[in-house]
């Protein structure tokens, strides 16, 4: 695998709806990094599986991933509960993880030349995908806050769903993420913990920016 030299690599792990995606996007925009929400790859695969059940196989998937563009991961339908539930199952599939893993590694270590580096967030980025990242963060928030954030996201999409349903879904997702046998969600010893429960988006961004700027002298 080709690895670009002298690039900035940021790895972020977090449970669902902790605000990692929003924060990672802000950091990526500020430092001109290519951003990848790795969880959305599994959501997209789930979307493809549910939409094309007869065509869905390893060959079909490899072709889709090969020509995958970041903008493909911005589909509004990817945050629905049925997609989320299917993504949790797919994330346990070794052959699918192998295909996705290859895509993630290439993007992390060989981002397009117009970018200064890469920023990936997910569940196993700090220890599986970019173990030698320049900065590692574990973003979290309390359960009720995360459920409320996801509920508001879904309401914007006009989804007929209650806060209690979302809370139950987040609890189930947490259990699956923390306890799965393959690449479980965990905070590594060298990851910086950031609890976003009582912080605004701006406050979260400034905290991480301060850490990066102090170390990299930007």
N, C-alpha and C positions, 0 to 999 in steps of 0.2 A: 504493500500500500504506500502510495506517495504521501509524504508529510511535508507541508510547507513549514519553513523555518521562521522563527521570530514572529509568530502570531500570538494573539491573546486568546486563551481558551478558558471559558467559564462554564462550570458544571453546577446545575441546580437540581436538587431533589425536593419533593414535597408531596404531601397527601392532596387529595382532590380539593379544588376550590380554595386553596390557601392564598392565592394571589400571585403565585410564582410566574404564571404566564404573562400577566400584565407587567410585572416587575422585569422579567427577562426581556420583554419587548422594549421597554424603556431603556434598559441598559444597552441592549443591542443597537438601538437607534443612536444613542449617545456616543458609543465607541465605534460605530460603523462595523458591527459584527453580524454575520449571518445568523439568524435565529431559527431554532427548530424546537417545536413542542413535540417531543417524541411520543407522547401519549396520543396525540392526534393521528399519528401514523396508524396505530392500532384501531383507532376509531374509524379512520378512512377504510381500513381493511374490513372492518365490521360492516360498514356501509356497503362496500362492494359485495360482500358475502350475502347480505340480506337482499340487495338489489339484483344480483346476478347469481342466484343459487345454482343454476345448471352449468354456468361457465366457470364457476369458482373452483380453481385447483392451483397447484404450485406453479405451473407454467404461466397461467393467467396472472397470478400474483406477481411473479418475477418481472413480467413485462410491465405491469402497472407501476411497480416500484422503480424500475429502471428509468422510466420516463416521468417519474413523480416530480412535480414542481411545488415549491413551498406554498404558492397561492392555492393549490389544490386542497390544502389542509384548512382553509378558511371557510369551508362550506358551513353554513349555519345549522344544517341538520345534524352535524357531528356531536352536538352536546345533548341530544335527547337521551332519555333513560334506556330505551331499548338498545341504542348504539353503545351506550356505556356498559350495559350488562354483557353484551356480546364481546366487547373489547376486553373485558376482564377475563373472559374464557380464552379468547384468541391469544392473549399475552402469555398464556401458559403453554402454548404450542411451540415445541422446540424448533421445528422446521421453519415456522413463520418467524420466530425470533431471530433465527440465523440470517434470514433474508433481510429483515429490518436492521439487524445489528450491523451488517455490512454497509448499508446505506448511511446509517448514523455515523459510523467511523469515518467514512470518506468525507462527509460533510464537516465533521468536527476537526479533522486533521488536514483536510485539503479544501478549504472553502474557496469560492471563486476569488480571483485576484483583486477584485474591486473592494473586497472586505478586508478589515484588519485582523480578522479572526472569527471565532465562533462562540455561540452561547446556546447551550442545549439544556432543556429542563425535562424532567420525567421522574422515574422512580429508582433507576439504578445508574444514573449518569456519573455520579461522583466516584463510584468504585468499579463499574463495569465498562462504561463507554469511554470516559476520559479520566482515568485514574491519576494522570499526571497533569490535570488541569491547573492553570495558574491560580485560579480561585474556585473554591467549592463552598456552596451555600446550601443549608437545609431550611426551607421556608415552611412555616406552619402557622396555624391559628386554631382557636378552639372550635369544637365541633359545631356548635350552634351558629357561630359567625360564618363558618364555611358553608353550612346548609343554607343560610339566608342569602349569601352571595350567589350560590348556584340557583336558588329559587328565583331571584331577581333576573338572572340571565335568561331563565326559561320563560318567565312572564313576558319579557321583551319579545320573545318569539311567539307570544300568544298561546303558549302551551297551557292546557287545562290541567293544572297540577297543584297540589296543596303543599304548604311548607312541611307538613308532617311526612308526606310522601318523599320529599327531597331529603329530609333528615334521615329517614330510614334507609334511603338509597346510599347516602354518604357513609353511614355507619357500615353498611354491607360492603361498600367499596374499600373502606379502611381495613376491614377484617381481611379481605381478599389480598390487598396490597401488602400488608405487613406480614401475612402468614403464608404467602405462596412459596412453593419450594424453589421456583426458578426466579432469580433476581428479585428478592423481596425488597420492599421499601425500608430503608434504614438510614440513620444518620451516622456517617463515618466520623472517626475521631478528629480528622483534619478538616471537617466541614464547619463553617461558621453558622450558628443558629440564629434565625431571625423570626420572631413571633410577630405576625402582622395584625393580630386581633384588634389592637387599639391604635393602629397606625394608619394614616392616610396613604394613598398611593405615592404622593410626593415625599412623605417622610421615609417611606421604605426605600425609594429610589436614592434619596440623599444619604441614607445610612450606608448602602452598598457602594455608592459612588465614592464616599469618603474613604472606605476601606481600600478600594481599587486604586484611587489616586495616591493614597499614602504609600502604597507598595510599588506602584509602577511609575510614580512621579510624572503623571500626565499634566 
